[in-house]
Amino acid sequence: MPLYQVRYRGDKELTINSSSILREEQIVENVLVEEGIIPRVLEDRVRGEAQGAGQSLKELIAANNLAPMAYTEDESEPITIA
């Protein structure tokens, strides 16, 4: 069971316990849910239905003022998303 430590907006932290390995999109979705931002943004983005659906994860993070965002999986080195 992977344990993810996510840091965003410089000082906010979120711990995610997962039964499987998460993709970066899923990590960002967890942060969006934590912040009360509608998680459908990612679902629509994947389906290409939302305005700005072509946004990269970095653009989505920036548009929602979540940068900088990085995470660790278990005790790995930090991985920067944006």
NUDRENMI-220476 format. One record per residue (C-alpha): z negated, y, x; residue number from 1; residue in one letter. Coordinates in Angstrom, 3 decimals, always signed. Layout:
// NUDRENMI-220476
+----------+----------+----------+-----+---+
:        Z :        Y :        X :   k : r :
+----------+----------+----------+-----+---+
:        Z :        Y :        X : NUM : a :
...
+----------+----------+----------+-----+---+
This chain:
// NUDRENMI-220476
+----------+----------+----------+-----+---+
:        Z :        Y :        X :   k : r :
+----------+----------+----------+-----+---+
:   +0.000 :   +0.000 :   +0.000 :   1 : m :
:   +1.189 :   +3.137 :   +1.778 :   2 : p :
:   -1.045 :   +6.184 :   +1.801 :   3 : l :
:   +0.716 :   +9.548 :   +1.980 :   4 : y :
:   -0.950 :  +12.798 :   +3.021 :   5 : q :
:   +1.235 :  +15.713 :   +1.931 :   6 : v :
:   +0.694 :  +19.287 :   +3.138 :   7 : r :
:   +2.522 :  +22.127 :   +1.448 :   8 : y :
:   +2.310 :  +25.902 :   +1.127 :   9 : r :
:   +0.618 :  +25.855 :   +4.500 :  10 : g :
:   -2.854 :  +24.926 :   +3.283 :  11 : d :
:   -2.603 :  +22.702 :   +0.206 :  12 : k :
:   -2.974 :  +18.942 :   +0.515 :  13 : e :
:   -2.160 :  +16.043 :   -1.769 :  14 : l :
:   -3.007 :  +12.383 :   -1.195 :  15 : t :
:   -0.704 :   +9.821 :   -2.774 :  16 : i :
:   -1.601 :   +6.135 :   -2.930 :  17 : n :
:   +1.505 :   +4.119 :   -3.674 :  18 : s :
:   +2.177 :   +0.449 :   -4.271 :  19 : s :
:   +5.505 :   +0.810 :   -2.447 :  20 : s :
:   +7.252 :   +3.063 :   +0.047 :  21 : i :
:   +8.248 :   +6.403 :   -1.507 :  22 : l :
:  +11.470 :   +8.315 :   -0.950 :  23 : r :
:  +11.137 :  +11.994 :   -0.055 :  24 : e :
:  +12.361 :  +12.893 :   -3.566 :  25 : e :
:   +9.420 :  +10.975 :   -5.022 :  26 : q :
:   +6.973 :  +12.720 :   -2.704 :  27 : i :
:   +8.346 :  +16.112 :   -3.779 :  28 : v :
:   +8.138 :  +15.047 :   -7.436 :  29 : e :
:   +4.440 :  +14.225 :   -6.973 :  30 : n :
:   +3.865 :  +17.716 :   -5.572 :  31 : v :
:   +5.800 :  +19.271 :   -8.483 :  32 : l :
:   +3.601 :  +17.359 :  -10.939 :  33 : v :
:   +0.436 :  +18.379 :   -9.067 :  34 : e :
:   +1.506 :  +22.024 :   -9.238 :  35 : e :
:   +2.394 :  +21.801 :  -12.937 :  36 : g :
:   +6.103 :  +22.297 :  -12.301 :  37 : i :
:   +8.250 :  +20.269 :  -14.668 :  38 : i :
:   +9.126 :  +16.968 :  -12.947 :  39 : p :
:  +12.389 :  +16.785 :  -14.890 :  40 : r :
:  +13.799 :  +19.172 :  -12.293 :  41 : v :
:  +14.299 :  +16.191 :   -9.989 :  42 : l :
:  +15.536 :  +13.868 :  -12.734 :  43 : e :
:  +18.118 :  +16.441 :  -13.808 :  44 : d :
:  +19.030 :  +17.075 :  -10.180 :  45 : r :
:  +19.699 :  +13.375 :   -9.630 :  46 : v :
:  +21.876 :  +13.232 :  -12.760 :  47 : r :
:  +23.574 :  +16.513 :  -11.871 :  48 : g :
:  +22.710 :  +18.076 :  -15.217 :  49 : e :
:  +20.475 :  +20.986 :  -14.293 :  50 : a :
:  +21.632 :  +24.410 :  -13.283 :  51 : q :
:  +21.468 :  +24.315 :   -9.513 :  52 : g :
:  +21.548 :  +20.522 :   -9.647 :  53 : a :
:  +23.301 :  +20.500 :   -6.298 :  54 : g :
:  +20.200 :  +21.871 :   -4.593 :  55 : q :
:  +18.968 :  +20.011 :   -1.570 :  56 : s :
:  +15.303 :  +19.068 :   -1.381 :  57 : l :
:  +14.779 :  +21.973 :   +1.020 :  58 : k :
:  +16.303 :  +24.392 :   -1.494 :  59 : e :
:  +14.203 :  +22.937 :   -4.330 :  60 : l :
:  +11.030 :  +23.276 :   -2.255 :  61 : i :
:  +11.907 :  +26.859 :   -1.297 :  62 : a :
:  +12.819 :  +27.809 :   -4.887 :  63 : a :
:   +9.368 :  +26.675 :   -6.036 :  64 : n :
:   +7.505 :  +28.323 :   -3.130 :  65 : n :
:   +6.215 :  +25.001 :   -1.800 :  66 : l :
:   +7.301 :  +25.421 :   +1.824 :  67 : a :
:   +6.348 :  +24.468 :   +4.408 :  68 : p :
:   +6.077 :  +20.824 :   +3.320 :  69 : m :
:   +5.365 :  +17.818 :   +5.509 :  70 : a :
:   +3.821 :  +14.403 :   +5.017 :  71 : y :
:   +2.422 :  +11.444 :   +6.891 :  72 : t :
:   +2.728 :   +7.833 :   +5.820 :  73 : e :
:   -0.472 :   +5.986 :   +6.634 :  74 : d :
:   -1.292 :   +7.378 :  +10.084 :  75 : e :
:   +2.219 :   +8.219 :  +11.270 :  76 : s :
:   +3.307 :  +11.435 :  +12.923 :  77 : e :
:   +3.985 :  +14.261 :  +10.421 :  78 : p :
:   +7.468 :  +14.274 :   +8.895 :  79 : i :
:   +8.745 :  +17.686 :   +7.812 :  80 : t :
:  +10.743 :  +17.920 :   +4.587 :  81 : i :
:  +11.065 :  +21.712 :   +4.526 :  82 : a :
+----------+----------+----------+-----+---+
